[in-house]
């Protein structure tokens, strides 16, 4: 029983990480139909930002307050990733709307540039982010230990989900996002500035990826290829859940996360990835548009 509960917790933890990395991608791909292969590098930017903030705190902040570096790093990671995402959208992405293959190639090139830039600045060896004091250890129930850092990641995902839900379904800007997503031409006719919506939405998606990198930095070494470990899972969630659908992203991440953990328990890590990919392919044979499809009144 303890082993089953531990497996469930690990599955929930992996689900939260996968969902965190795919949230921004789901929104931007659903809105702009741009295949952003550089999304993983925004995760990397968030992780390196956390490391830089930690280093600054170590040198200039009194020791008793150094653990607060992580609380400061979260908004800074969002702001930096948001700003870089905005610049990328204005200079490159805005020229590639409706050209999926071109956007794939262009953003793949950008991802290589960002990786090389990270190697130039931080070196080829990975750097480590030390978890703050309040995230050390965990609490035990019987023989099961629930680590504080993974619980914090789960809590962070829930907070981000709540914020995104509010923006998408309760704010005026969210109505504009959904209008552009469903029928861009009609939204423009109604006076919505689709260029502004595109830029801000892409920037928000990049900022969320930065926060995801801030959380993932607690789990292991940070290097230039950090984002590449999660980008495939992120795209699988987007395709499985249905583009631009928050509920679909949650369910898609849960399917992939729990299937990965349970398959890995009975096989190997490599075989588990193959099993998950097979499940996704099998599912898409039945529902090629994903779990949920955004309905609109387009007249083709």
C-alpha positions as CSV (number, residue, x, y, z in Angstrom):
1,X,0.0,0.0,0.0
2,X,2.8,2.4,0.9
3,X,4.5,1.7,-2.4
4,X,1.3,2.4,-4.3
5,X,0.8,5.7,-2.5
6,X,4.4,6.7,-3.1
7,X,3.9,5.9,-6.8
8,X,0.8,8.1,-6.9
9,X,2.7,10.9,-5.3
10,X,5.5,10.6,-7.8
11,X,2.9,10.5,-10.6
12,X,1.3,13.7,-9.3
13,X,4.7,15.3,-9.0
14,X,5.7,14.4,-12.6
15,X,2.2,15.5,-13.8
16,X,2.6,18.9,-12.2
17,X,6.1,19.4,-13.8
18,X,4.9,18.4,-17.2
19,X,1.8,20.6,-16.9
20,X,3.9,23.5,-15.7
21,X,6.2,23.2,-18.8
22,X,3.3,22.9,-21.2
23,X,0.9,25.6,-20.0
24,X,2.5,28.5,-21.9
25,X,3.0,26.4,-25.0
26,X,-0.7,25.3,-25.1
27,X,-1.9,28.9,-25.0
28,X,0.5,30.3,-27.6
29,X,0.1,27.4,-30.0
30,X,-3.7,27.5,-29.7
31,X,-3.7,31.2,-30.4
32,X,-1.1,31.7,-33.1
33,X,-0.5,28.2,-34.6
34,X,3.2,28.8,-34.2
35,X,5.3,25.7,-33.3
36,X,7.7,27.2,-30.8
37,X,10.7,24.9,-30.5
38,X,12.4,27.5,-28.3
39,X,9.9,27.0,-25.5
40,X,12.3,24.8,-23.6
41,X,14.9,27.5,-23.6
42,X,12.5,29.8,-21.7
43,X,12.4,27.1,-19.0
44,X,16.2,27.2,-19.1
45,X,16.2,31.0,-18.8
46,X,14.0,30.8,-15.7
47,X,16.3,28.2,-14.1
48,X,19.5,30.2,-14.8
49,X,17.8,33.3,-13.5
50,X,17.1,31.5,-10.2
51,X,20.8,30.6,-10.1
52,X,21.9,34.2,-10.7
53,X,19.5,35.5,-8.0
54,X,20.9,32.9,-5.6
55,X,24.4,34.0,-6.3
56,X,23.6,37.7,-5.8
57,X,21.9,36.9,-2.5
58,X,24.9,34.8,-1.4
59,X,27.3,37.8,-1.9
60,X,25.2,40.8,-0.7
61,X,22.5,39.7,1.6
62,X,23.0,38.8,5.3
63,X,23.0,35.0,5.9
64,X,19.8,34.9,7.8
65,X,17.9,36.3,4.8
66,X,19.6,34.3,2.0
67,X,16.9,31.7,1.8
68,X,14.5,34.4,0.6
69,X,16.4,34.4,-2.7
70,X,13.9,31.9,-4.1
71,X,10.8,34.0,-3.4
72,X,12.5,36.9,-5.2
73,X,13.7,34.7,-8.1
74,X,10.1,33.7,-9.1
75,X,8.8,37.1,-10.2
76,X,12.3,38.0,-11.7
77,X,12.3,34.8,-13.7
78,X,8.8,35.6,-15.0
79,X,9.7,39.2,-15.9
80,X,12.9,38.3,-17.8
81,X,11.3,35.4,-19.7
82,X,8.3,37.7,-20.4
83,X,10.6,40.4,-21.8
84,X,12.6,38.0,-24.0
85,X,9.4,36.4,-25.2
86,X,8.0,39.8,-26.2
87,X,11.2,40.7,-28.1
88,X,11.2,37.3,-29.8
89,X,7.5,37.7,-30.8
90,X,8.0,41.2,-32.3
91,X,11.2,40.3,-34.2
92,X,10.6,36.8,-35.4
93,X,7.3,35.1,-34.5
94,X,5.1,37.9,-35.8
95,X,6.4,37.2,-39.3
96,X,5.6,33.5,-39.2
97,X,1.9,33.3,-38.4
98,X,0.1,30.6,-40.4
99,X,3.5,29.1,-41.5
100,X,3.9,26.2,-39.1
101,X,6.9,24.6,-40.8
102,X,8.8,27.9,-41.1
103,X,8.0,28.7,-37.5
104,X,9.4,25.3,-36.5
105,X,12.6,25.8,-38.3
106,X,13.1,29.4,-37.1
107,X,12.4,28.7,-33.5
108,X,14.6,25.6,-33.6
109,X,17.4,27.9,-34.7
110,X,16.6,30.3,-31.9
111,X,16.7,27.5,-29.4
112,X,20.3,26.6,-30.6
113,X,21.3,30.2,-30.3
114,X,20.0,30.5,-26.8
115,X,21.6,27.3,-25.7
116,X,25.0,28.4,-27.1
117,X,24.5,31.8,-25.4
118,X,23.9,30.0,-22.1
119,X,27.1,27.9,-22.6
120,X,29.1,31.1,-23.3
121,X,27.9,32.8,-20.2
122,X,27.7,30.0,-17.6
123,X,30.0,27.4,-19.2
124,X,29.4,23.8,-20.3
125,X,29.2,22.4,-16.8
126,X,25.9,22.4,-15.0
127,X,25.3,24.8,-12.1
128,X,23.3,23.9,-8.9
129,X,20.5,25.8,-7.2
130,X,20.4,25.1,-3.5
131,X,16.8,24.7,-2.2
132,X,16.0,27.4,0.4
133,X,15.8,26.3,4.0
134,X,12.0,26.2,4.1
135,X,12.0,23.6,1.2
136,X,14.6,21.2,2.7
137,X,13.4,17.7,3.8
138,X,9.8,16.6,3.9
139,X,7.2,15.2,6.2
140,X,6.5,11.5,6.7
141,X,3.4,9.5,6.8
142,X,4.4,6.0,7.8
143,X,7.3,5.0,5.6
144,X,6.4,7.6,2.9
145,X,8.2,10.9,2.7
146,X,6.6,13.8,0.9
147,X,9.4,16.2,-0.1
148,X,8.7,19.9,0.5
149,X,10.2,21.0,-2.8
150,X,7.9,18.7,-4.9
151,X,4.9,19.8,-2.8
152,X,5.9,23.4,-3.5
153,X,6.0,22.7,-7.2
154,X,2.5,21.1,-7.0
155,X,1.3,24.2,-5.1
156,X,2.9,26.5,-7.7
157,X,1.2,24.7,-10.5
158,X,-2.2,25.1,-8.8
159,X,-1.6,28.8,-8.3
160,X,-0.6,29.3,-11.9
161,X,-3.6,27.3,-13.1
162,X,-5.9,29.5,-11.0
163,X,-4.3,32.7,-12.4
164,X,-4.5,31.5,-16.0
165,X,-8.1,30.4,-15.6
166,X,-8.9,33.9,-14.2
167,X,-7.2,35.6,-17.1
168,X,-8.7,33.4,-19.7
169,X,-12.3,33.2,-18.5
170,X,-12.9,36.1,-16.1
171,X,-10.9,39.1,-17.5
172,X,-11.6,41.3,-20.4
173,X,-8.2,40.5,-21.9
174,X,-9.1,36.7,-21.7
175,X,-12.2,37.4,-23.8
176,X,-10.0,39.0,-26.4
177,X,-7.6,36.0,-26.4
178,X,-10.5,33.6,-26.9
179,X,-12.0,35.7,-29.6
180,X,-8.8,35.9,-31.5
181,X,-8.2,32.1,-31.0
182,X,-11.7,31.2,-32.4
183,X,-12.0,33.7,-35.2
184,X,-9.1,36.1,-35.8
185,X,-10.7,38.0,-38.7
186,X,-14.0,38.6,-36.9
187,X,-12.2,39.7,-33.7
188,X,-10.3,42.3,-35.7
189,X,-13.5,43.5,-37.2
190,X,-14.9,44.0,-33.7
191,X,-12.0,46.3,-32.9
192,X,-9.7,43.9,-31.1
193,X,-6.0,44.6,-31.6
194,X,-4.9,41.1,-32.5
195,X,-1.2,42.1,-32.7
196,X,-1.3,43.3,-29.1
197,X,-3.1,40.1,-28.0
198,X,-0.6,38.0,-29.8
199,X,2.4,39.7,-28.3
200,X,1.1,39.8,-24.7
201,X,-0.1,36.2,-24.9
202,X,3.2,34.9,-26.2
203,X,5.0,36.8,-23.6
204,X,2.8,35.4,-20.8
205,X,3.4,31.9,-22.1
206,X,7.1,32.5,-22.1
207,X,6.9,34.0,-18.5
208,X,5.1,30.9,-17.3
209,X,7.9,28.7,-18.8
210,X,10.3,30.9,-16.8
211,X,8.5,30.2,-13.6
212,X,8.5,26.5,-14.5
213,X,12.3,26.7,-14.9
214,X,12.5,28.3,-11.5
215,X,10.7,25.3,-10.0
216,X,12.6,22.7,-12.0
217,X,15.9,24.1,-10.9
218,X,15.2,22.7,-7.4
219,X,15.2,19.1,-8.8
220,X,18.7,18.8,-10.3
221,X,21.6,20.5,-12.1
222,X,20.9,23.4,-14.4
223,X,22.6,23.4,-17.8
224,X,21.9,24.7,-21.4
225,X,19.9,21.6,-22.4
226,X,17.6,21.7,-19.4
227,X,14.5,22.6,-21.4
228,X,15.1,19.9,-24.0
229,X,14.3,17.3,-21.3
230,X,10.7,18.6,-21.1
231,X,9.8,20.0,-24.5
232,X,8.7,16.7,-26.0
233,X,6.4,16.0,-23.1
234,X,5.1,19.6,-23.4
235,X,4.2,19.1,-27.1
236,X,2.6,15.7,-26.3
237,X,0.3,17.4,-23.7
238,X,-0.7,20.1,-26.2
239,X,-1.5,17.6,-28.9
240,X,-3.3,15.2,-26.5
241,X,-5.3,17.7,-24.6
242,X,-6.3,19.9,-27.5
243,X,-4.6,23.2,-28.4
244,X,-5.6,26.2,-26.3
245,X,-7.7,24.2,-23.8
246,X,-6.8,24.5,-20.1
247,X,-8.9,21.4,-19.1
248,X,-7.3,19.4,-21.9
249,X,-3.8,20.3,-20.8
250,X,-4.5,19.2,-17.2
251,X,-6.0,15.8,-18.3
252,X,-3.3,15.3,-20.9
253,X,-0.5,16.0,-18.4
254,X,-2.1,13.6,-15.9
255,X,-2.3,10.8,-18.5
256,X,1.3,11.2,-19.5
257,X,2.6,11.8,-16.0
258,X,0.9,8.8,-14.3
259,X,1.4,6.5,-17.3
260,X,5.1,7.3,-17.2
261,X,5.5,6.6,-13.5
262,X,3.5,3.4,-13.5
263,X,5.1,2.1,-16.6
264,X,8.6,2.9,-15.2
265,X,7.8,1.0,-12.0
266,X,7.2,-2.3,-14.0
267,X,9.7,-1.8,-16.9
268,X,12.6,0.7,-17.4
269,X,12.8,4.4,-17.9
270,X,13.5,4.0,-21.7
271,X,10.7,1.5,-22.2
272,X,8.3,3.7,-20.2
273,X,8.8,6.6,-22.6
274,X,8.1,4.3,-25.5
275,X,4.9,3.0,-23.8
276,X,3.7,6.6,-23.2
277,X,4.3,7.5,-26.8
278,X,2.4,4.5,-28.0
279,X,-0.5,5.4,-25.7
280,X,-0.6,8.9,-27.1
281,X,-0.4,7.7,-30.8
282,X,-3.1,5.2,-30.1
283,X,-5.3,7.8,-28.6
284,X,-4.8,10.3,-31.4
285,X,-5.8,7.6,-33.9
286,X,-9.3,7.8,-32.4
287,X,-9.3,11.6,-31.6
288,X,-6.8,13.3,-33.9
289,X,-7.9,16.8,-32.6
290,X,-7.2,15.9,-29.0
291,X,-9.4,15.5,-26.0
292,X,-11.1,18.9,-26.3
293,X,-11.7,21.0,-29.4
294,X,-12.3,24.7,-29.3
295,X,-15.6,25.3,-31.1
296,X,-16.3,28.4,-33.1
297,X,-18.8,29.7,-35.7
298,X,-16.3,29.8,-38.6
299,X,-18.0,29.6,-42.0
300,X,-15.6,27.9,-44.3
